[in-house]
Amino acid sequence: MEQGQGRQVYLVTGGCGFLGSHLVQMLVERSHNVAEVRVFDLQLDLALGQLGTEKVAVTLIQGDISNPAEVGAAVEGADLVIHAASLVDVWGRVPPQKITEVNVHGTRHVIDACIEHGIQYLIYTSSMEVVGPNTRGDPFYRGNEDSAYEVQHEQPYPLSKAQAERMVVEANGTPLGGSRRLVTCALRPTGIYGEKHPLMKEFYEKGLQTGRRLLRAVPVSTEHGRVYVGNVAWMHMLVARRMQEAPAAIGGQVYFCYDASPYKSYEDFNMEILGPCGFRLLGSRPVLPHWLLHCLALANDLLRRLLRPFFPYAPLLNPYTLAIASTTFTVQTDKAQRHFGYQPLYTWEESRARTVAWIKEVDAQRQVGK
């Protein structure tokens, strides 16, 4: 262990997802105390199995987070669990009961498996959306974990993440036998971006349909915090080390996860990535008044509900996504800096360059495929 008890086994649930795959790669490349990284996911990415080295083995385990027996088998024998498996859906593409099954019940299975098998360390990948933006659209400006903010949720995804985070935090200190106790913490990333980000690719594809010209929908003054996926993975590594060195300091804590990426509206930030591929964001003001956008969002949501039995209609614009995009929500990461020395591993310039290079590669492949 970090305390000199030998090299460890880390389990990453959801290890084949966007964040999970970056976590696995970073653990292999940068951790000095890991002997094996177990990757637990419903759909396996066989390429991750090729990341193993002479020092660090990568073991792929296919399993369902909603199946307690499969979770228990994957957890048994691990030293530390990073629970990143999650269904992220704010468009209504996934039934609410499925979101609850994966995000809430799946988290319960992970906690129970850690207790049953005596796994002492558990990190949960939460989300800023457990806090907000709330349904009233109240701004959250450079806030931290102690900032006053009225949390109000209605959608299944933020509700499920908030419930799961609460379970993980409340499990901290659970006896494991002898003098050992479960040590837990949760990280709350803001909007993550980076290579292989599925939503960024969706924005890219939508932009192709309009000739690489995008219309501004929200005021330029609206600010959001975005965080590079490599820095989110780095924070997981740092807190994993520190929670073993100082469990009393880290156990039961939650941490916002942000880096040096610029505070901008979602549209302006996306143009930092898409602009080098010839995309243009037209206008300095929204092309439609907010009330009309809200009406369109309501219409989209009504159509989704009416068409659900016949056709999977789930556009990007709905009342929830409009509220998120239109509400300033920016955070600070000073608590993580104080508690375990977090500093971004990648600068904004490096983060942007890596993401732009990936989008350009996607664009080049599309041009070849024409």
N, C-alpha and C positions, 0 to 999 in steps of 0.2 A: 504494500500500500504506500501511499504518500509518506506514511510515518516510518517507512523502511521495512515493511512486512512483505515485500515482494511485489511482483508485477500483477496487475489486476485484469479482471474481465468486466468490460462495460457492455451493457445492453442498451440499444437505441430502438425504442418502439417507433414505428413509422419511419424506419431508417431508409426507405427507398423514396420517400417524398422529397419535396423541394428542399426544405431545411434539413431533413434527416440525412440526405445524401451528402450535403456539405459537412454536416457534423461527423459522419463516418470518415470522410476523407481527411478532415482536420485531425481527428483522433489518431488516425494512422500516421499522418505526416508530422505531427507536432507534439504528441503526448509521449513522455519518456517513461511512464509507469504502466502503460497498457500493454498486456500480452495478447489480448483477444478483444475484438469488437464484434458483438453479436448484433445482427441486423434483423429485426422482427417486423414483418409487413405482410399484408394480405396479397399484394402483387409484388413479386420480387424483381429487382433489376439485377440481372446476372453480371452486368459490368462491374457492380460494386464488389463482387467476389474477387475480381482481378486486382483490387487495390491492396490486397494483403502482401506483406513483405516477410523477410526472414525474422524480423523482430515482432511484427504485429499480424496475427491471423485475423481474417475477416470471415465470419460464419454467417451464412444466410439461413434464416429460419422463416419458413412460410407459415403464417398463422393469422387468426382473426382476434383482434383485441376484444371483441365481444364474447369470446369463448374463454371462460376462466381456466379451463384445463390447459389450453394451448398457451395462455399467458403464463401460467404457473410453470410449465415445462421450459419455457424460454428464460424465465427469471431465475430458476434454480441454479445455484452455483455462481451467479454473478456477484460482483462486489458493489457495483453502482448501476442504477437504472436512470436513463434519461428518457422520460416519457414524452415523446414528440408526436405520437400518433393522434390524429385529429381529423374530423371532417369539417372543412372550412366551406361554408355556404351562406352567402347573404343575398342570394338571388331567388331562392325558392326552388332550386333544382333538386334538392334532396328532401324527402319527407321528414317532418320534424321528429317523428319517433326514431328514425334512423340516426339523426344527429344526436339525440339523447342516448341511444344505445351505444354509439361509439364514444362520444365525448364524455358522457357522465358514467354510464355503467362500465365502459372500458377502463376508465380511470379507477373506478372502484376495484376492478379486477386486478389492476397493477398494484394498488396499495395492499390489497389482501394477499397477493402473491409475495410481496416484499416481507410482510409480517409472517406469513406461513413459513417462508424459506430463510428467514433471518437476514434479509438483505438490508443493510443499515442505511444506505444513502439513496435518496430519490429526488431527482430534479424534474419539475414539471414545466413544459413549455406552454405558458399561458398566452395571453394577448392583452394589448392595451384596451380592447373592447370590453373587458370585464369592468372597466371604469366608464368608458364612453367613446364617442360622444353619446350623450343621453338623448332621450326621445324629444326633449324640448329644444335641443340644439344649443345648449349653453356652451360657451367657449371655455377651453382649458388651455391657458397660456403659460408655457414653460413650467408646468406643474411637476410635482414629485409625488412620491408615495404617500406623503402626509397632507397633501393639499386638499382643502375642503372642496367637495364636488358631489352634487346629488346624483347618484347612480340610478338610472331608470332604463330598464330593458323591456322589450316586447318580443324581439325576434329570437328564434330557437338557438341560433349560433352563439350570440353573446351570453344568453341565459345559460347555455350548457357550459361554456368556458368559465363563467363565474362560479357555477356550482362545482365544477371539477376542481378549480383552483382552491375553493374553500375546503373541499374534502382533503386535498393534499396538505394544506397548511394545518388543518386540524389534526391530521394524522401524526404531525411532528411530536416526538416524545413517546410514541407508543412503545411499550416494553417488548423486547425481542428475546428475552431470556438472559439470565445473569444480570450483569450491569449494563448490557447493551440496549440502546433505544434507537428507534427510527429517527433519522434526520432528514427533513424535507425542506425544500424551498421552491419558489416559482419565479420564472422570468416572464416579463410582459413585453415582448417586442412591439414596436410600432409597426407601420406597414412595411413589410420586408420586400426587398427587391434584389435582383442579382441574376446571374446566369441560370437559365432554365426556369425562370419564374413564369408559371403558366398564365397568370393574369396579364403580365406585360406582353407575353406572346399574343394573347387574345386582343389586347389593345392594338398591337401591331397589325394583326389580321383584319380587325375592324377598320383601321385606318386605310388599308389597301383598298377597301371597298369604296372609299370616298376620295380616291386619287391622292392619298397621303396628305389630305387637307382636313384638319379637325377644327370644329367650331367651339369657341369658349362657352362653357356652360355656367361656371361659377366665378365670382369676383377674384381678381388677382390677389387681393388682400387676404384671402382665406389661406391659412397656413396649416400644414401638417408635418409631422416628423416621420421621415422614412429612414430605414436602417438597412445597411448592406448585410446580406445573408452570411458572409464570412465573418463579420463582426458579431452577429448573433451566435454563430457557432463558437467563436472565441470566448464569448462571455460564459457559455455553458462549460467550456473547459476550465476557465479560471475559477468559477464557483464550485465545480466538482473537486478541484484541488483544495480550495479553502474550507469547504464544509467538512473535510476529513481532518484538517489541521485544527480547526476551531469550530466544532459543531454547535457550541452554545451561541456563537455569534451569528451563524448563518441559519440555523434551524428555525423553521416557522416564518421566515422572511419572504417578502415579495420584492422584486426589483424591476423597474422599467428598464427597457433595453433600447438604447439609441446610440448613435455615433455622431460623426461630424457632417453628415449629409445635410444640405441646406434645407431650411424650413421654407416650403413653397406649397402652393395649391397642388392637388394631385395632377391636374392637367399640366401645369408648368413644370413640375418635377418629371412627369413622363416625357416631356419634350426634351429634357436633358439627355434622355436615353434614345428617343426616337428621332430627334432632330438630325443627328449625324447620318441618318438613313434617308434624309430628304423629306421628312414629315414637317408640316407647318401648322401652327396653332393660330387661327385667324381671329383678329379682333383683340382690342384691349379691354373690352367689356363683354359681359355675357350677351349672346345674340338673342336670348329669350328672357323675359322677366321671370323671376323666381316663382311667382304664382302659377305661370303657365307650365313651367317645368314640373311643378308639384302636381298639376292636373294630369300631365302626361305620365308621371310616375304612378299616380293612382290608377290611371287607365291601364297601364302595363300590368299592374298588380291584379286588377279585376280580370283582364284577359287571361292572365296566368291561371287564376283560380277557375275560370270558366272552361278553359281548354285542357286543364289537368287530366281529365278522364280520357281525352282523345289524343292530345298532342303535347309534347314537352316544350312549352313556351316559357322561357325565363330570361328576359333581356337584362342587360347590365343596369338599366335605369329602373329603380323602384323607390318607394318612399324612404326605405332605410338607406340605400346607397346614396340617394340624393342628400339625406340629412348628414351622413358621414362626410361626403365631399364638400358640403356647404358650411361645415362647422369647423372653426379653428380648434385643433387639438395637438398641442406640442408638449413634450415632456423633457425632463432633465434626467441624467443618469448619475448624479453625484453620489447617491447612496451606494451604488455598485462600486464606484471609485473608492469610497471610504471603506467599505466592508471587505472588498477583496481585490482592490487595486486595478479595477477594470480601466483600460484605455483601449480605444479602437486599434485593432491590429492593422487595418487597412485605412488609409486616408480617403477622403472624399474623391480625390483625383484618381486614385487606384481603383476604388469601388466603381466609379463611373466608367473608367476605361475598360474594366473587365466586363461590365454589363453591356456596354456599347459594342465591344468586340463580338460578344455572343449574338446580339441582335443583327450585326452586320453579317455574321456567318449564316444566320437564319435567312437573311435577305438574299445572300449570294446563292444559297441552295435553292431558294425559290426561283431565282432568275435562271438557274441552270435547268430546273425542272419544267420551265415553260415549253 
